[in-house]
Amino acid sequence: MDFNKANYLTGINSKGFIADLMPHYPVYVPMLNPDAQAVLGKSREDMRDVQKLLEEEGFEYRRYVDIFDAGPTLEARTEYVRSVSQSRCMPVVVGVGDDGDSNHSLALISNNQLNHYRCIMASINPEQPTLSEAQAEALQLASGDSARLLWL
């Protein structure tokens, strides 16, 4: 099956075909030609920056490869992902903040909704997070709502 078609079917959550495509017996790497062996576990050129970003977040290559392109699959325990382990949930205030305040730090701020997830990057006081009306509206939050904050 063509890679683009397989990728499309995976994207629309039609994954039943994968079992049909998988080999019924183990693939013995030494029996592959040298060119095929050389690319096992290597990222495609257009995915190298993505891999680097994921590795900086705590993901690791554990010698498993993707079924479609034999590129590396990366995995991590949730508690070791930097953006999870170093973020905090805390209530926010909606009001007028002082953007020039030296106590402010750049942060990713998100709501905690699954179906209507929103995230922004803004300068905010870590001790008393205050969102502007526009920021709160973008995040679909009100004063007293809990937000997840990750300082950059």
ZIKA-V344001 format. One record per backbone hydrogen bond with DSSP energy under -0.5 kcal/mol. NH is the residue of the N-H (numbers start at 1). CO is the residue of the C=O. E is the energy in kcal/mol with one decimal. If there is no record, write none. Layout:
NH:CO:E / NH:CO:E
This chain:
6:2:-2.4 / 7:3:-2.9 / 8:4:-2.1 / 9:5:-2.6 / 10:6:-2.1 / 11:7:-2.2 / 12:8:-1.5 / 13:10:-1.6 / 14:9:-2.8 / 15:13:-0.8 / 18:15:-1.5 / 19:16:-0.5 / 20:16:-0.6 / 21:17:-1.5 / 22:18:-1.8 / 28:26:-0.7 / 29:27:-0.9 / 31:28:-1.8 / 32:29:-2.1 / 36:33:-0.6 / 37:33:-2.2 / 38:34:-2.1 / 39:35:-0.7 / 39:36:-0.8 / 40:36:-0.7 / 40:37:-0.8 / 41:70:-3.3 / 42:39:-2.1 / 47:44:-1.9 / 48:44:-0.6 / 48:45:-0.9 / 51:47:-2.6 / 52:48:-2.3 / 53:49:-2.2 / 54:50:-2.4 / 55:51:-2.6 / 56:52:-2.1 / 57:53:-1.2 / 58:54:-0.6 / 58:55:-0.9 / 59:54:-2.5 / 60:75:-2.6 / 62:60:-0.6 / 62:73:-0.8 / 66:71:-3.1 / 70:66:-1.7 / 73:64:-2.3 / 75:60:-2.3 / 80:77:-2.3 / 81:77:-0.5 / 81:78:-1.5 / 82:57:-3.0 / 82:80:-0.5 / 84:81:-1.6 / 85:81:-3.0 / 86:82:-2.5 / 87:84:-0.7 / 88:149:-2.4 / 90:88:-0.5 / 90:147:-2.6 / 92:145:-2.2 / 93:129:-2.2 / 95:93:-0.6 / 95:131:-2.9 / 97:95:-0.7 / 99:97:-0.9 / 101:98:-1.9 / 104:101:-1.5 / 105:124:-2.8 / 107:122:-2.7 / 108:150:-2.9 / 109:120:-3.0 / 110:148:-2.5 / 111:118:-1.8 / 117:114:-0.7 / 120:109:-2.6 / 122:107:-2.4 / 124:105:-2.7 / 124:122:-0.5 / 126:103:-0.7 / 126:124:-0.6 / 131:93:-3.2 / 136:132:-2.7 / 137:133:-2.4 / 138:134:-2.4 / 139:135:-2.0 / 140:136:-0.8 / 140:137:-0.6 / 141:136:-2.6 / 144:92:-3.4 / 145:142:-2.3 / 147:90:-2.6 / 148:110:-2.5 / 149:88:-3.0 / 149:147:-0.5 / 150:108:-2.3 / 152:106:-2.6
